[in-house]
Every structure is written in C-alpha cells, then in structure tokens.
C-alpha cells in the first residue's frame, strides 16, 4: 500500500532527497484564505540544487505541490527563503543589463 503524504511531508521528502545537507531542511506551513503556504529553509550551499538551472527544479517541485494540493482540495504555494546575506553570486542578468544600458549611452 502506498504511503500517504501531506503537502508538508511531501515537500520535506522531495527536498531532503535532493540536497547534500538534509538535516538543515526546515519546512513551515501556514494556512489562510488564499490557501496553504509552505516556507522552505535550507543550507545556502543546497540552494542551487533546489532552484535548478533556469529555476526548472523549483518549478517542478511547485507543480508537484499543486497536484498534492488538488488531491486535498487546497491551493498550495511554495516560498523558498533566501539565505542570510542574499544570493552567493551576482546575477548575470543584471550585469548584462547594465552593460547594455552603458552601450546605449552616446
């Protein structure tokens, strides 16, 4: 018989399976009129594994959570908490945008 997961337990199971530091994974759950909000906190070194290239892993996790939510007749959203001190590397998109803006100056 298949084990039944709630949304919070499901998220913990998936994330802990993907990261190098599963003991650092913390999932908070709040419910309001908009539905369920799951807050995910994890080791900053594991952030890239959960976000994935172009955010694809995070999108896939959010899609799976929507499916779990539909089975429970609830809207489930995921918020991935930023690590302390912001992102560990500068974002290339903003750097390239600055270069484009600089090139436009006559």
Backbone as a ProteinNet text record, in pm:
[ID]
protein_1_A
[PRIMARY]
XXXXXXXXXXXXXXXXXXXXXXXXXXXXXXXXXXXXXXXXXXXXXXXXXXXXXXXXXXXXXXXXXXXXXXXXXXXXXXXXXXXXXXXXXXXXXXXXXXXXXXXXXX
[TERTIARY]
83.8	0	88.2	52.8	131.8	117.1	228.6	226.5	161.8	74.9	6.4	84.6	114.6	188.7	96.2	116.3	56.3	149.3	104.6	187.2	321.4	322	446.1	541.7	490.9	573.8	626.3	542.8	584.6	700.9	688.8	794.7	924.4	915.2	1035.2	1100.3	1021.5	1074.4	1148.2	1086.5	1146.7	1274.9	1268.6	1384.1	1499.7	1471.3	1577.3	1643.5	1569.7	1625.3	1720.3	1707.5	1786.8	1911.2	1912.9	2019	2130.7	2244.7	2358.5	2346.8	2265.3	2250.7	2104.3	2050.5	1907.7	1869.1	1963.1	1929.1	1902	1945.6	1922.9	1789.3	1716.1	1589.1	1480.9	1416.5	1306.4	1189.1	1071.3	951.6	848.2	805.9	698.7	570.6	457.4	328.6	230.6	171.9	66.9	-52.8	-170.4	-294.6	-371.1	-418.6	-503.7	-610.4	-680.9	-789.8	-740.1	-609.2	-552.4	-510.9	-504	-463.2	-349.9	-265.6	-154.3	-25.5	57.2	188.7	293.4	381.9	492.6	618.6	687.9	813.5	927.6	1018.4	1130.7	1259.5	1326.4	1457.9	1556.1	1673.4	1772.9	1912.8	2011.7	2150.4	2178.5	2245.1	2273.4	2349.4	2431.6	2505	2412.4	2293.5	2198.4	2100.2	2106.3	2009.6	2007.3	2123.2	2130.1	2065.5	2074.7	2013.7	1862.2	1806.4	1661.1	1606.7	1679.6	1635.6	1651.5	1768.5	1794	1827.9	1871	1906.4	1780.7	1788.5	1675.6	1551.8	1570.4	1458.1	1372.6	1421.6	1339	1306.7	1401.2	1373.4	1267.1	1279.4	1179.5	1041.9	1037.1	909.5	848.1	931.7	881.7	827.5	898.3	851.5	717.7	706.1	579.4	465.4	494.8	392.1	346.1	440.1	404	321.9	357.6	280.6	138.6	121.6	-14.3	-97.5	-35.1	-104.8	-143.9	-50.7	-80.8	-194.2	-189.3	-294.6	-430.1	-432.2	-559.7	-622.4	-539.9	-593.1	-657.1	-606.5	-659.2	-751.8	-789	-878.4	-825.5	-695.1	-632.9	-534.4	-514.3	-413.9	-284.9	-177.9	-50.7	52.5	115.7	221.9	350.4	463.4	594.1	674.3	731.2	823.6	957.4	1060.2	1194.7	1266.3	1302.8	1365.4	1506.4	1539.4	1674.8	1768.5	1889.9	1984.1	2028.2	2077.5	2127.3	2235.6	2229.1	2331.2	2300.5	2182.9	2144.5	2205.3	2200.2	2249.6	2402.2	2461.3	2605.1	2684.3	2621.8	2693	2610.5	2675.2	2598.3	2519.2	2406.9	2322.7	2371.9	2387.5	2440.1	2343.8	2214.6	2115.2	2129	2147	2158.6	2288.9	2397.7	2524.6	2514.5	2451.2	2439.2	2346.9	2243.3	2154.4	2231.2	2317.3	2398.9	2488.9	2545.7	2634	2554.5	2436.3	2352.7	2319.1	2283	2249.9	2370.4	2487.7	2609.9	2641	2620.5	2646.7	2553.1	2433.6	2336.6	2370.5	2451.5	2487.4	2576	2543	2619.7	2722.4
-118.4	0	124.6	222.3	344.6	428.8	491.9	578.8	711.2	763.6	889.2	1005.3	1105.2	1222.8	1342.8	1427.9	1558.9	1650.3	1771.6	1860.8	1891.9	1915.4	1948.8	1828.5	1711.6	1591.4	1558.3	1579	1553.5	1643.9	1774.4	1869.1	1831.8	1799.1	1759.4	1636.7	1538.5	1416	1446.2	1524.6	1555.7	1636.6	1742.2	1830.1	1756.9	1681.1	1608.4	1504.7	1455.2	1359.1	1425.7	1556.9	1628.1	1697.5	1730.2	1814.7	1733.1	1800.5	1738.9	1749.3	1843.8	1867.2	1852.4	1730	1712.2	1753.2	1749.1	1787	1936.7	2016.8	2161.9	2202.5	2108.1	2139.3	2162.3	2277.4	2312	2360.3	2306.5	2345.6	2398.4	2522.4	2581.5	2581	2577.4	2570.5	2667.1	2754.5	2844.3	2831.3	2850	2840.6	2971.3	3026.9	3145.7	3134.9	3245.3	3240.6	3213.7	3237.4	3212.1	3066.2	2990.5	2851.4	2820.9	2726.1	2680.9	2743.1	2795.1	2847.1	2765.6	2703.5	2628.7	2713.3	2738	2813	2713.8	2716.8	2623.3	2696.2	2645.9	2696.8	2581.6	2611.1	2507	2565.7	2479.4	2521.1	2602.9	2719.1	2801	2726.2	2629	2551.6	2464.1	2433.9	2348.8	2429	2560.9	2645	2616.4	2602.9	2576.9	2445.4	2345.9	2216	2225	2308	2319.7	2414.5	2520.7	2613.2	2547.2	2487.9	2421.6	2520.5	2468	2552.1	2621.6	2752.2	2836.4	2818.5	2772.6	2755.8	2633.9	2543.6	2429.4	2333.1	2310.7	2218.8	2278.2	2407.8	2473.9	2471.2	2493.2	2487.7	2349	2246	2108.6	2077.2	2122.6	2100	2170.8	2294.4	2368.7	2298.1	2242.3	2168.2	2046.8	1972.5	1855.5	1895.5	2008	2054	2093.2	2149	2181.2	2054.6	1947.4	1820	1764.8	1768	1723	1807.8	1939.3	2028.5	1997.4	1967.2	1935.6	1810.1	1712.8	1590.9	1621.9	1727.1	1765.9	1887.2	1924.6	2038.6	2167.7	2191.4	2311.9	2368.4	2498.6	2562.6	2569.3	2511.1	2505.3	2589.2	2681.8	2765.7	2740.8	2761.1	2739.2	2868	2903.5	3015.5	2958.8	2981.3	2936.2	3055.1	3041.4	3151	3176.8	3305	3343.5	3319	3271.7	3255	3390.3	3393.3	3516.5	3576.1	3707.3	3773.8	3775.4	3730.6	3735.1	3622	3634.2	3528.5	3524.8	3404.9	3391.9	3443.4	3459.6	3508.8	3616.2	3709.8	3814.1	3755.5	3814.1	3764.5	3817.8	3727.9	3765.9	3855.6	3835.5	3913.4	4061.6	4098.2	4239.4	4296.4	4216	4264	4288.8	4198.9	4217.1	4334.3	4356.8	4470.4	4600.7	4605.8	4724.8	4751.9	4647.3	4663.4	4715.8	4663.8	4710.4	4857.8	4896.3	5035.9	5127.7	5078.3	5155.9	5172.3	5065.3	5070.5	5167.1	5187.6	5276.6	5423.4	5455.7	5595.8	5645.7	5759	5815.4	5914.9
0	0	0	-79.4	-90.4	35.4	73.4	190.4	152.3	238.9	210.5	271.9	188.6	232.5	238.5	338.6	338.4	260.1	230.1	149.4	214.8	345.8	415.8	417.1	446.5	449.9	310.5	209	71.5	33.3	63.9	31.3	103.1	230.9	306.1	243.3	206.3	146.5	16.7	-71.7	-201.9	-183.5	-103.8	-87.7	-20.1	85.5	154.9	64.4	-33.8	-129.1	-227.5	-247.2	-347.4	-292.5	-164.8	-110.3	-44.4	-21.7	46.9	198.7	247.1	390.8	432.9	431.8	461.3	603.2	696.8	834.5	847.2	749.1	751.5	689.8	632.1	565.4	670.5	662.4	752.5	667.7	694.7	621.1	719.6	698	777.1	695.6	763.3	692.9	756.3	672.9	719.5	626.9	683.6	606.9	624.3	513	519.5	411.1	385.7	286.6	144.4	119.9	-12.7	-31.6	76.6	67.3	162.4	123	205.9	152.6	243.4	206.6	280.7	202.7	260.7	247.4	358.8	360	373.2	276.9	275.6	312.2	415.5	454.1	440.6	383.7	367.4	371.5	372.4	373.5	246.8	259.4	141	31.6	68.6	-31.3	-115.6	-65.3	-137.4	-222.2	-214.4	-284.6	-435	-496.5	-640.3	-679.6	-593.2	-623.8	-625	-537.8	-528.9	-635.9	-665.4	-770.2	-906.6	-931.5	-1058.7	-1168.6	-1280.2	-1394.6	-1447.1	-1457.8	-1501.4	-1413.6	-1291	-1199.6	-1227.1	-1310	-1351	-1237.5	-1146.1	-1035.1	-943.6	-912.4	-827.8	-894.8	-1025.9	-1098.1	-1088.8	-1103.5	-1096.2	-956.2	-853.1	-716	-694.7	-744.4	-729.6	-803.5	-920.8	-995.9	-917.6	-860.4	-780.3	-658.4	-595.4	-479.7	-518.9	-639	-685.4	-700.1	-749.9	-765.3	-628.2	-532.5	-396.6	-339.6	-362.9	-314.5	-376.1	-506	-571.9	-511.8	-476.2	-414.2	-279.7	-211.9	-81.1	-89.6	-211.7	-236.2	-173.9	-192	-137.4	-239.1	-233.8	-317.1	-235.9	-289.2	-216.7	-291.2	-218.9	-274.3	-197.4	-265	-204.9	-206.9	-92.1	-82.8	-37.7	-119.7	-85.4	-22.4	104.6	178.2	125.8	104.2	64.8	182.8	157.3	267.3	322.3	445.7	505.9	417.2	396.4	315.7	167	126.7	-15	-94.4	-226	-313.2	-309.5	-315.6	-302.6	-422.8	-537.5	-655.5	-723.6	-790.8	-859.4	-974.8	-999.9	-1108.4	-1241	-1336.8	-1467.1	-1543.2	-1523.8	-1598.3	-1568.2	-1441.3	-1408	-1460.6	-1458.3	-1511.7	-1661.3	-1734.6	-1878.7	-1910.4	-1827.7	-1847.8	-1827.1	-1724.9	-1702.3	-1822.4	-1879.1	-1995.7	-2114.6	-2136.4	-2247.1	-2228.8	-2106.9	-2080.2	-2102.4	-2061.8	-2081.1	-2229.9	-2308	-2451.2	-2523	-2467.5	-2532.1	-2514.5	-2412.7	-2388.9	-2500.8	-2557.4	-2668.4	-2622.9
[MASK]
++++++++++++++++++++++++++++++++++++++++++++++++++++++++++++++++++++++++++++++++++++++++++++++++++++++++++

